[in-house]
Amino acid sequence: MARTKSAEVWALWRDRLRRYLSSDLRVAAFCDWEGVSQAAFYVWRKKLPADSGLRSRTCNQSTIKENQSTIHPIDGNASGR
């Protein structure tokens, strides 16, 4: 019976992380919404296999291109002195 419960918990967290990835929420807001702690969220995100695609959000090339125009180099001499 322990294996069934364990498998259910893994499936629950796999589904929860998929919901997070499809949301536009930050971790804190998502965890509040789901009723789980941020610590548990990060533990489970780390537990799941890296190749599952559930560890981080990915951005597509069009998002990168859209945001490139807003990235400006930092002037190393602009220390405010």
C-alpha positions as CSV (number, residue, x, y, z in Angstrom):
1,M,0.0,0.0,0.0
2,A,2.9,2.4,0.7
3,R,3.9,2.2,-2.9
4,T,0.5,3.2,-4.1
5,K,0.4,6.2,-1.8
6,S,3.9,7.2,-2.9
7,A,3.0,6.9,-6.5
8,E,0.0,9.1,-5.9
9,V,2.0,11.7,-4.2
10,W,4.6,11.8,-7.1
11,A,1.7,12.0,-9.6
12,L,0.1,14.8,-7.6
13,W,3.4,16.9,-7.6
14,R,4.0,16.1,-11.3
15,D,0.6,17.5,-12.1
16,R,1.1,20.5,-9.7
17,L,4.4,21.4,-11.4
18,R,2.8,21.2,-14.8
19,R,0.1,23.6,-13.6
20,Y,2.8,26.0,-12.3
21,L,4.6,25.9,-15.6
22,S,1.5,26.7,-17.6
23,S,0.6,29.5,-15.2
24,D,1.9,33.0,-15.3
25,L,2.3,33.1,-11.5
26,R,5.4,33.4,-9.5
27,V,6.3,30.6,-7.1
28,A,5.0,32.4,-4.0
29,A,1.6,33.2,-5.5
30,F,1.3,29.7,-7.0
31,C,2.1,28.0,-3.7
32,D,-0.4,30.2,-1.9
33,W,-3.0,29.3,-4.5
34,E,-2.3,25.6,-4.2
35,G,-2.0,25.6,-0.4
36,V,1.5,24.3,-0.3
37,S,4.7,25.7,1.1
38,Q,7.4,27.1,-1.2
39,A,9.9,24.8,0.5
40,A,7.9,21.8,-0.5
41,F,7.5,23.2,-4.0
42,Y,11.3,23.5,-4.5
43,V,12.0,20.1,-2.9
44,W,9.6,18.4,-5.3
45,R,10.9,20.4,-8.3
46,K,14.3,19.1,-7.5
47,K,13.1,15.5,-6.9
48,L,11.5,15.2,-10.3
49,P,13.9,14.1,-13.1
50,A,15.6,16.9,-15.0
51,D,14.5,15.5,-18.4
52,S,10.8,15.6,-17.4
53,G,10.7,19.3,-18.4
54,L,9.2,20.2,-15.0
55,R,12.2,22.0,-13.5
56,S,11.9,25.4,-15.1
57,R,9.9,27.4,-17.5
58,T,11.3,27.6,-21.0
59,C,11.0,30.6,-23.3
60,N,10.7,30.4,-27.0
61,Q,12.9,32.3,-29.5
62,S,10.1,34.9,-30.2
63,T,10.1,35.8,-26.5
64,I,13.8,36.2,-26.5
65,K,13.7,38.4,-29.6
66,E,10.9,40.6,-28.2
67,N,12.9,41.2,-25.0
68,Q,16.2,41.8,-26.6
69,S,15.3,45.4,-27.5
70,T,14.7,46.1,-23.8
71,I,18.1,44.8,-22.7
72,H,20.7,47.6,-22.4
73,P,24.4,47.2,-21.6
74,I,25.5,48.4,-18.2
75,D,28.1,51.2,-18.3
76,G,30.9,50.1,-15.9
77,N,31.7,53.7,-15.2
78,A,28.2,54.6,-14.1
79,S,28.9,54.1,-10.4
80,G,27.2,57.4,-9.5
81,R,30.5,59.1,-8.6
